Amino acid sequence: MAFCKKCGMKNDANAWKCVTCGADLHEALQAGIKPKNYMVFSVLLFLSCIPTAVISFIYGLKVNKSFLNGDYEKMEAYQQKARMWVWISFILGIIISIIFFSYFVRTYGSLNIAIDKQMKDLLRE
């Protein structure tokens, strides 16, 4: 149970705000500090078909849960892991894009040569 510092009302341990007066229950929320959870980046990377972004998203959820429970040491550890997996996903996305575009250029170039050859053959006939 969490007690409100403003009105003294008893609240659920997972509550963000007091049910009576609406005051913030957690010290970090009262100070205006909110942790970076990298969930926006995780979702954008996942929507870009980078599957490792799911790991970052899960760590982002753990950041939020640890923050609300007041376990700031775990929150910082999860924050670092979420950031690491966002970067891994971002770099993986760049590598996949480079491979895709190099394959596309190579395939399109050879296709273009074949089409030019067929067009020349058709024009000779």
ZIGI-V333608 format. One line per field, one symbol per residue. phi: phi as a letter, one per 30 degrees, with the letter a starting at -180 (. if undefined). A space follows every 10 residues. Layout:
phi->???
//
This chain:
phi->.ccdddcidd bddcddbddd ciddccdddd dicbddchdd ddddddddic dddddddddd dddddddddi cdddeddddd dddddddddd dddddddddd dddddddddd dddddddddd ddddd
//
